Amino acid sequence: MKPPPIVFVSYSHDSEEHSNWVLQLATRLRANGVDAILDRWNLRLGQDLAAFMEEGLSNSHRVLCICSRAYVDKADEGKGGVGYEKQIITAELLADLNQDWVIPVIRDNPQTRKLPRFLGSRVYIDFEEDRLYENKYEELLRELLDEPVLPIPKLGKNPFETAEAYAQQSFIPGSEKYVSPTPKGNVTFDYSNNNGKYSIGSGAYMFETKWSKGSDRSIRVYSDPPSIRTVALVKDKQEISSINDARVYDGSSRVRSPNVGQIVLLQNMNGFFAALKVLDIKDDTRGSQWDELTFEYVIQTNGTPDFTKPS
């Protein structure tokens, strides 16, 4: 079991509302296995402020810089505690000890330049829109716990192996062609190939979908693949984002036959849900040159059955 990451929270006391937002974020991080260090908990009366900052920063695995407008201004001007923390962080970055040590978090910062100069052009996470809080929080938590939605895939074999082998045969793609590893997206593929199988997601969020011919208006989808627990048909919703509880739909059958425009719900063996909406079907026995299925999908990586909240 990995030890909890120690994360120092650097922020500016702009207002009571802003400080409470930071407190709420740090509290939730601690509840989710992150050892967050915050002055409101860890700084005692009579304690040396500079020593607290130096010790907290030097002992942390990661640092969250809450880049409000006031924080950016104070860091650039070298004022107050923010200015002092900037000096310590800058020294660590210049020493090249850990280039991804700092995670900039944007909050209460309407200006065009989101980051102080000492953070350069680092990738940040934007918490400005409250309606996106949950999926931004999940993104941050996964980064801190090193639990990415998209883990690095295993390295496969070189299909050419040697120049001689390449000269003797052309490259023939295998089943890796039929994979979309992202947690949401659109897929178009020939369902008469690869035994009708197409995988979406990766790691614990992987779903092996299996399809077979129905018509140019309907197609069959199965719960046969080893990663799939259930398949259900949604008849009362037209959009994936309208599904508020995937558990209420019947998953007792091995096969379902969605029409164009309908949604199917899959649950994998890890308990996660995926919603797939059939957008288009081509059937080579009904006027098309080939068999082809197009669908959009969303995998609810936060573990809930509620698709009304962005994952």
Secondary structure, 3 states (H helix, E strand, C coil): CCCCCEEEEECCCCCHHHHHHHHHHHHHHHHCCCEEECHHHHCCCCCCHHHHHHHHHHCCCEEEEEECHHHHHHHHHCCHHHHHHHHHHHHHHHCCCCCCCEEEEECCCCCCCCCCHHHCCCCCEECCCHHHHHHHHHHHHHHHHCCCCCCCCCCCCCCCCCHHHHHHCCCCCCHHHCEECCCEEEEEECCCCHHHEEEECCHHHCEEEEEEECCCCEEEEECCCCCEEEEEEECCCCCHHHCCCHHHCCCCCCEECCECCCEEEEEECCCCEEEEEEEEEECCCCCCCCCEEEEEEEECCCCCCCCCCCC
